[in-house]
Amino acid sequence: MKNILLSTFIILSALYANASDVIVNGVPWYDDRDSIVSAHGANIIKANGKYYMFGEFKTDSANIFTGFSCYSSPDLANWTFERIAFKQQQDGRMGPGRVGERPKVIYSPATDEYIMVMHSDNLRYKDPCTTYATSKTVNGEYTFQGPLLYKGQPIKKWDIGTFTDTDGRSYLLVHHGDIYRFSEDCHSLDSCMSRKVEGVGESPAMIRHNGRYYWFSSHTTSWERNDNMYVSSPSLSGPWEKKPLFAPRGSNTWNTQTSFILPVVNQGDTTFMYMGDRWSYPRQRSAATYVWQPLQWIDGEPFMPEFMQAWSPATMQAAELHTSPLKDSEWNGKTPGDSKSYRIRLDRPGKIYIKGHTDDHSPYAEAIITDNRGNIKVRTSIDFYSLAPADGLRYISPMLDKGEYDLTIMVSTMKPNWSDKKRNDYGSRGYDITISEVGSLLQ
């Protein structure tokens, strides 16, 4: 292993007063316990003055269901772990050795309870079924109720989403173009509004804006990102019109897949926040990240014309992080096991960040942060792969105490690609890790 020690010290001088109120995209987020937020395929529901996010609680060892997480936030930027809202069941569709994906929570005014719908499957994705669970409180433990039925039959599909209209009625969105209306108690489905709508793919999400419905989804490319698409209609029953892309062509929707789109009300005005996943297989817990962006309306159509690395959900405007970089911190590793170390001194509590380049020749990197006593404060994987090349922040550590730290970045020895269930190959074609900047920032 090549190990180069850069004996350079950094004194923190730049302070960004509102850093804690900023959403930073494409890096792991840490919750109130300094644990990585794990809530992929997520949605958010607002209740009791807080935002509650539900998602897949992933592991780095296997693509199996371990539970669905619940986090809360007052501002969409700082997240508190509430609980595993839905646990692995002892047996059955949500039991051991099963797949559980894309949990979505809606509220039923008729019964004053919360309904979680989810995709259940076997490990070969040959037994899909939409199931549901219920709770009297938004952040409670949800009780499994079984398959969600339409005309007495389960919905045997995989990717799902939900949408709640302005009248309070909720709808189930199914991959490749089906919409079902929930019954008033949300324990079943009572109507099919549209079926096999052309131009709708996986990971469906929907909003209503100025009297029209906008239905977002992705193409089918395993965990790979692609240019996501949308359709629009004046009615949930159609006719649906295929539309252009809502992010620049070739950006692969800023290297994400649609998960959910959240209406956000600021000072009486409603705007929309796109929630996208950056899946990372197999390091789905430590290295998969999120990209949330404000949707803009250009000529009456939704669009994300530029990537915001950091932005304020209070203003929906881009924000600048005032960073303090080490001098000459650029580095390029080309062989598994190549590494470089940096010494960083924090004169007050702060965070360590890493910037770098991602492309289709870049694998995982391993990062270790140790204090001056040799105690490991962070050990994690960082995903440097992307089909669409990008530059920017790759990692921000949790808050660290004042002191001196060593950061080591290593080209991972792990295989940098994967195969889907049809044995199509995806992922990096090389082991090229490019670091452009390492340094510190204050919270």
C-alpha angles and dihedrals in degrees: 000000000000111000122184117184115209104202095199124131128212128206115203112236107149118083123190103198096200099038092121090060095055129097109222113198131216097020130096112268122221124215130213090285093053088249122133112263107247111190110122126169082030141171132192129220124186118225136154091007094303138096115240118199124197125190150138112302098216135198129210092228107060144357095248133125114264100157145297118267131219123207129176132208137176093207111019090249105073118051131200120199108236103177146288092289095194119028130203107273123234091247143337131058095340096035133108119316094023136117119243119183148164102015112196124187124206133173125241111210090188093063101019092233139115122247123205117198121192145171115252122192145147121258092265092051090239098121107053120173135160109231135174145209134194140217134179090220128047094234097036130110109280120228117222115241102176133239120359105238135212114189088347094305130103122244102248098198134109120218112055139172137178135225129191115203127215091264091060096252115132132214137202115228117204128196117267096026120309126133122190126184118228118234114249092266090045091228093114143008120260106180142026107221100181135001132205095349109196114243097030119116135162132327096034123203131170142196136178118226129172092345097310131103120229118198116196127192145147137242119255108264106135110242089336117112123238143175101288120215142205143205129204138208141167088229138035086234092058156186089215120203123208111233137195121269119289094219129042113288112260094022089098087228087304088310095302144110122228114258107161141331115224125204107225121196116208119176091337096311121112119220129168132240118206112218114203133176126223098203116205118193126231096000091061096151105040103030107028110099142183134246116199118180136173113250113232125204114227117179088346095305130106117252142161101207097176138022115251110206090190131008143161118250088202092063102017086228131126116263131204121228111216103222132184108215127198114243116256093004095147115121140167124202119189106172131060107263096026109137146174131199130209129193115219128184119202113201089192134011110300148131136266119228137193126205124192151141125274127199142136093286095056125095133184122306123207118223127196125184118192130179125230090274092056095254113148109236097173134016114171148140121248121201113226095171124109131149090216108054116242141172128209146071115355101171143012118185126224116265111296128200123248109283147081122304139183117218118197121189118192133183103245120245090211119113106269100214142051143203126230127225089277090052094249111152123235137168141051123356094200150016102253115142116182119190114192101176142002125189148109141284135187127236 
